[in-house]
Amino acid sequence: MIAQQFDAYLFQYQYHQFGTAIAIHADCFEWMGQIPASSIHAIVTDPPYGVKEYDFDQIEKRQNGNGGVWRIPPSFDGHVRSPLPRFTALTTKERERLQRFFCEWGKLALRVLRPGGHLFLASNAFLSQLVFSALIESGLEFRGELIRLVRTLRGGDRPKNAENVYPDVCSLPRGCYEPWGIFRKPFTGTIEECLQRYQTGGLRRLPNGKPLFDVLPSEKTPRNETKIAHHPTVKPQSLMRQLVYASLPLGQGVILDPFMGSGSTIAAACAMGLSATGVEHYFDYFSRCKDTIPALAQLLIQLEHS
């Protein structure tokens, strides 16, 4: 039996339920335009911020090892490295598409969030300025960045097809951090009044009483989690559990991940005893989440700064 709080979110869509969380197979633009306005307390998501890397043709190319917009890194010392979206390959027209995509999506986020509701959105150093400016244009209030300190495989590559000609040149610095934009739906009055009326407006302090820091030492997603999730950009539970916990200042309400992917946000919410809704348009990921979300949620994770 579905929890009453989710009745207004289901419509005709397929869904899976996980206690106080649900996963829905839908296009998030369509779905966010249908649900009641001001019904979501927080959004925590890792969107397709290159826009086209999760187009079905690009997913098929990646699965076949052909690459497309995906960079298929070579194996190193016997380790198979995960594919990464090649965002530097985006054309001017595709970057304009990116900005339009997030401006329109930001308007939907503004619509569904309660006043004072927060949005945590993963990005990367190369494209964050475009994505964040588009969300500001949509009407969301920029509240700063959370810097996830993690050594990624982004950047540091020699020039494509000229690696041997220019072996001492790299196109970009090697990435050592991941920026998360923090946004809030504007509200009138004080934070106290917003908390009383909407249960939103601020961020939840950590269990030890300290505030969430805007620089978080992190880890690459552990292999046991990537084996469960089978997703190229899955975030570690050690990070996601901190973010979902902080996103609900009173520990009440519904967290939304409109680009659910593997379901790591929903699993983190389940692990922290919070209500959440995930939306995923790619059926393969949606169908897998029935198993991946419970498996990720059951992992014992040592949280930083807890």
WOVENDA-V83767 format. One record per residue. N is the residue number from 1. RES is the residue in three letters. SS is DSSP state (A for helix, B for strand, O for the rest). PSI is psi in radians with two decimals (* if undefined). OMEGA is omega in degrees with one decimal (* if undefined). Layout:
<<N RES SS PSI OMEGA> <N RES SS PSI OMEGA>>
This chain:
<<1 MET O 2.25 -177.1> <2 ILE O 2.48 178.5> <3 ALA O 2.50 -175.4> <4 GLN A -0.57 -177.0> <5 GLN A -0.30 -178.4> <6 PHE A -0.03 -176.1> <7 ASP A -0.70 -175.1> <8 ALA A -0.03 -175.2> <9 TYR A -0.19 -167.0> <10 LEU A -0.80 -176.1> <11 PHE O -2.29 -178.3> <12 GLN O 0.15 -170.6> <13 TYR O 2.65 169.9> <14 GLN B 2.57 178.5> <15 TYR B 2.80 169.4> <16 HIS B 2.49 178.4> <17 GLN B 2.46 179.0> <18 PHE B 1.36 -177.3> <19 GLY O -1.99 -179.5> <20 THR O 0.41 177.0> <21 ALA B 2.68 175.9> <22 ILE B 2.69 172.6> <23 ALA B 2.31 -174.1> <24 ILE B 2.38 176.1> <25 HIS B 1.81 -176.6> <26 ALA O 2.82 168.4> <27 ASP O 2.19 -171.5> <28 CYS A -0.53 177.8> <29 PHE A -0.83 179.3> <30 GLU A -0.81 -175.7> <31 TRP A -0.78 -178.3> <32 MET A -0.38 175.7> <33 GLY O -0.20 -176.9> <34 GLN O -0.55 -174.1> <35 ILE O 2.81 -179.7> <36 PRO O 2.44 176.3> <37 ALA O 2.62 176.2> <38 SER O 0.74 -178.3> <39 SER O -0.05 -178.7> <40 ILE B 2.36 -176.4> <41 HIS B -0.49 -179.2> <42 ALA B 2.67 174.4> <43 ILE B 2.25 175.5> <44 VAL B 2.03 -171.4> <45 THR B 2.70 173.0> <46 ASP O 1.62 -170.7> <47 PRO O 2.97 174.0> <48 PRO O 1.31 -167.7> <49 TYR O 0.04 164.6> <50 GLY O -0.01 179.0> <51 VAL O -0.99 -169.7> <52 LYS A -0.12 -175.1> <53 GLU A -0.33 176.7> <54 TYR A 0.26 165.9> <55 ASP O 2.56 -173.6> <56 PHE A -0.63 -179.4> <57 ASP A -0.58 179.6> <58 GLN A -0.62 175.4> <59 ILE A -0.72 179.7> <60 GLU A -0.71 177.5> <61 LYS A -0.75 179.9> <62 ARG A -0.77 -179.4> <63 GLN A -0.55 179.3> <64 ASN O -0.02 179.3> <65 GLY O 0.27 -177.8> <66 ASN O -0.32 175.1> <67 GLY O -1.38 -172.0> <68 GLY O -2.25 176.6> <69 VAL O -0.23 179.4> <70 TRP B 2.37 172.6> <71 ARG B 2.13 178.6> <72 ILE O 1.70 -175.1> <73 PRO O 2.63 176.9> <74 PRO O 2.76 174.4> <75 SER O 2.61 -178.1> <76 PHE B 2.12 -179.6> <77 ASP O 0.65 177.2> <78 GLY O -0.04 -179.0> <79 HIS B 2.27 177.0> <80 VAL O 2.07 -177.2> <81 ARG O 2.52 -176.6> <82 SER O 2.62 174.9> <83 PRO O 2.63 177.3> <84 LEU B 2.46 175.9> <85 PRO B 2.39 -179.0> <86 ARG O 1.39 -174.2> <87 PHE A -0.42 177.5> <88 THR A -0.21 -179.7> <89 ALA A -0.04 -179.1> <90 LEU O 2.37 177.7> <91 THR O 3.00 176.7> <92 THR A -0.73 179.7> <93 LYS A -0.67 179.2> <94 GLU A -0.59 176.2> <95 ARG A -0.62 175.1> <96 GLU A -0.67 175.8> <97 ARG A -0.72 177.8> <98 LEU A -0.83 -178.3> <99 GLN A -0.75 178.5> <100 ARG A -0.72 -179.9> <101 PHE A -0.87 -175.2> <102 PHE A -0.46 174.9> <103 CYS A -0.79 178.9> <104 GLU A -0.71 178.7> <105 TRP A -0.66 178.5> <106 GLY A -0.62 177.2> <107 LYS A -0.64 176.6> <108 LEU A -0.69 176.7> <109 ALA A -0.71 177.7> <110 LEU A -0.66 -179.6> <111 ARG A -0.78 -171.6> <112 VAL A -0.42 -179.9> <113 LEU B 2.53 169.5> <114 ARG B 2.67 173.1> <115 PRO B 2.31 -177.8> <116 GLY B -0.10 179.6> <117 GLY B 2.47 -177.2> <118 HIS B 2.66 174.2> <119 LEU B 2.13 171.4> <120 PHE B 2.14 -174.3> <121 LEU B 2.10 179.2> <122 ALA B 2.50 176.1> <123 SER O -2.78 174.5> <124 ASN O 2.83 -172.9> <125 ALA O -0.45 -175.7> <126 PHE O -0.62 -173.5> <127 LEU O -0.06 -172.6> <128 SER A -0.59 -177.8> <129 GLN A -0.60 177.9> <130 LEU A -0.79 -177.2> <131 VAL A -0.81 -176.9> <132 PHE A -0.70 179.6> <133 SER A -0.62 178.1> <134 ALA A -0.69 179.8> <135 LEU A -0.62 175.8> <136 ILE A -0.72 177.7> <137 GLU A -0.54 -179.7> <138 SER O -0.26 178.0> <139 GLY O -0.07 177.8> <140 LEU O 2.62 -179.2> <141 GLU B 2.14 178.8> <142 PHE B 2.19 -176.4> <143 ARG B 0.10 178.2> <144 GLY B -2.97 -179.0> <145 GLU B 2.56 168.5> <146 LEU B 2.17 -176.6> <147 ILE B 1.99 175.0> <148 ARG B 1.97 179.9> <149 LEU B 1.90 -179.5> <150 VAL O 2.35 177.6> <151 ARG O 2.00 -178.9> <152 THR O -3.13 175.4> <153 LEU O 0.23 178.7> <154 ARG O 2.49 177.9> <155 GLY O 3.07 178.0> <156 GLY O 0.06 -176.7> <157 ASP O 2.56 172.3> <158 ARG O 2.80 -178.3> <159 PRO O 2.29 -178.2> <160 LYS O 2.33 179.7> <161 ASN O 0.12 177.8> <162 ALA O 0.48 -176.6> <163 GLU O -0.68 -177.8> <164 ASN O -0.45 -180.0> <165 VAL O -0.69 -178.9> <166 TYR O 1.19 -174.7> <167 PRO O -0.29 -177.2> <168 ASP O 0.27 -177.7> <169 VAL O 2.45 171.3> <170 CYS O 2.62 -175.6> <171 SER O -0.54 -179.9> <172 LEU O 2.76 172.3> <173 PRO O 2.67 173.5> <174 ARG O 2.26 -176.2> <175 GLY O 2.37 177.1> <176 CYS O 0.13 177.4> <177 TYR B 2.81 177.1> <178 GLU B 2.05 -179.6> <179 PRO B 2.35 171.9> <180 TRP B 2.12 175.4> <181 GLY B 2.44 176.4> <182 ILE B 2.11 -177.4> <183 PHE B 2.83 179.1> <184 ARG B 2.49 173.2> <185 LYS O 2.23 -178.9> <186 PRO O 2.66 176.7> <187 PHE O 2.84 176.7> <188 THR O 2.71 179.9> <189 GLY O -2.81 -176.8> <190 THR O 2.89 175.5> <191 ILE A -0.66 178.5> <192 GLU A -0.79 179.9> <193 GLU A -0.66 179.4> <194 CYS A -0.73 178.0> <195 LEU A -0.73 -178.9> <196 GLN A -0.68 -174.1> <197 ARG A -0.71 -172.1> <198 TYR A -0.10 -175.2> <199 GLN O 0.45 -178.4> <200 THR O -3.13 175.7> <201 GLY O -0.50 179.7> <202 GLY O -2.96 177.9> <203 LEU O 2.60 -177.4> <204 ARG O 2.33 174.5> <205 ARG O 2.73 179.8> <206 LEU O 2.85 -179.4> <207 PRO O -0.43 178.6> <208 ASN O 0.07 176.9> <209 GLY O -0.15 -180.0> <210 LYS O 2.69 177.6> <211 PRO O 2.83 171.9> <212 LEU O 2.26 178.6> <213 PHE O 2.64 179.1> <214 ASP O 0.06 168.4> <215 VAL B 2.09 -176.9> <216 LEU B 2.01 170.0> <217 PRO B 2.36 -175.7> <218 SER O -3.03 -179.2> <219 GLU O 2.76 167.3> <220 LYS O 2.64 -179.3> <221 THR O 2.14 -178.1> <222 PRO O 2.63 -176.2> <223 ARG A -0.62 179.8> <224 ASN A -0.49 177.2> <225 GLU A -0.71 178.7> <226 THR A -0.55 177.1> <227 LYS A -0.59 177.3> <228 ILE A -0.78 -169.1> <229 ALA A -0.60 -177.7> <230 HIS O 0.85 179.9> <231 HIS O 2.41 -172.2> <232 PRO O -0.35 -176.9> <233 THR O 0.55 -178.6> <234 VAL O 2.39 179.1> <235 LYS O 2.63 -177.6> <236 PRO O 2.57 177.5> <237 GLN A -0.53 178.9> <238 SER A -0.51 175.7> <239 LEU A -0.88 -171.1> <240 MET A -0.57 179.7> <241 ARG A -0.58 175.6> <242 GLN A -0.72 -175.9> <243 LEU A -0.78 -179.7> <244 VAL A -0.63 178.3> <245 TYR A -0.78 -177.3> <246 ALA A -0.46 -171.1> <247 SER A -0.38 179.1> <248 LEU O 1.75 -172.2> <249 PRO O -0.53 179.6> <250 LEU O 0.11 -177.9> <251 GLY O 0.30 -177.3> <252 GLN O 2.65 174.1> <253 GLY O -2.99 -174.5> <254 VAL B 2.26 173.0> <255 ILE B 2.39 178.3> <256 LEU B 2.35 164.9> <257 ASP B 1.75 -175.7> <258 PRO O -0.21 175.4> <259 PHE O 1.20 -164.0> <260 MET O -0.65 -178.8> <261 GLY O -2.12 -177.9> <262 SER O -0.29 -178.8> <263 GLY O 0.34 -176.4> <264 SER A -0.61 177.0> <265 THR A -0.78 -178.6> <266 ILE A -0.70 176.8> <267 ALA A -0.72 179.2> <268 ALA A -0.74 178.3> <269 ALA A -0.75 177.9> <270 CYS A -0.74 -178.9> <271 ALA A -0.52 -178.6> <272 MET O 0.11 177.4> <273 GLY O 0.55 -177.0> <274 LEU O 2.74 177.6> <275 SER B 2.46 -177.4> <276 ALA B 2.71 174.9> <277 THR B 2.25 175.8> <278 GLY B 2.46 179.3> <279 VAL B 2.26 -178.6> <280 GLU B 2.23 -177.3> <281 HIS O -0.33 -179.6> <282 TYR O 1.98 -168.9> <283 PHE A -0.59 -178.5> <284 ASP A -0.79 178.3> <285 TYR A -0.73 179.3> <286 PHE A -0.77 -177.2> <287 SER A -0.60 179.3> <288 ARG A -0.49 -171.9> <289 CYS A -0.36 178.1> <290 LYS A -0.56 178.3> <291 ASP A -0.66 -173.1> <292 THR A -0.67 -177.4> <293 ILE A -0.89 177.2> <294 PRO A -0.66 -178.2> <295 ALA A -0.75 178.1> <296 LEU A -0.70 -177.5> <297 ALA A -0.50 -177.0> <298 GLN O -0.17 -179.1> <299 LEU O 2.44 174.8> <300 LEU O 2.09 -173.6> <301 ILE O 2.32 173.0> <302 GLN O 1.95 -177.5> <303 LEU O 2.47 174.8> <304 GLU O 2.59 172.4> <305 HIS O 0.41 -178.3> <306 SER O * *>>
